[in-house]
């Protein structure tokens, strides 16, 4: 079975540009969460979507947005990129909203803003 | 917000047990404690979680103090493949994972 897949794996963008990151959850998982991980730190929660509705939002500016599609895949969009947006962006899926049985993470998208 | 505190790094010998401590003195009575680990260049991997009582699974054991102010992740027989950053995390009332900086576990052959 395929795990959580994220694309692209690496990306280089220029300040001010826009980026779209994609995530496909494990088959049957209805919850998708997005995290930002800066080098040397733990992941920080950005969004959670469950059954195509936003169910949680972390402390990130409005430049960050996301959505979940009917097939439960998800996109994370970041507008007006800043140098500080350079990070590993992780997607995690779970069967249920609460994720008590564990979230399954993808390998992430490494975004570099220059 | 409740937070967890872990040592920055720990070393252990291969084939020996490893005890990774975590302090979470401000955790609420209904917040679960989760442990994830992250190998180099990979996404985090779920290890174990618990609320009040000790838990065991095929990867590890989790010992939670009676007052719930601390917990210990136990790897019973560490291998080189267990070298990773281990995160002790609490799940808040909105079911979101609140991560700290983690403990880098170094396994010596």
Interface residues (C-beta under 8 A of the other chain):
Chain A: X4 X33 X40 X41 X42 X43 X44 X45 X48 X56 X58 X90 X92 X97 X98 X99 X100 X102 X103 X104 X105 X106 X107 X108
Chain B: X32 X34 X41 X42 X43 X44 X45 X46 X49 X87 X89 X91 X94 X95 X96 X97 X98 X99 X100 X101 X102
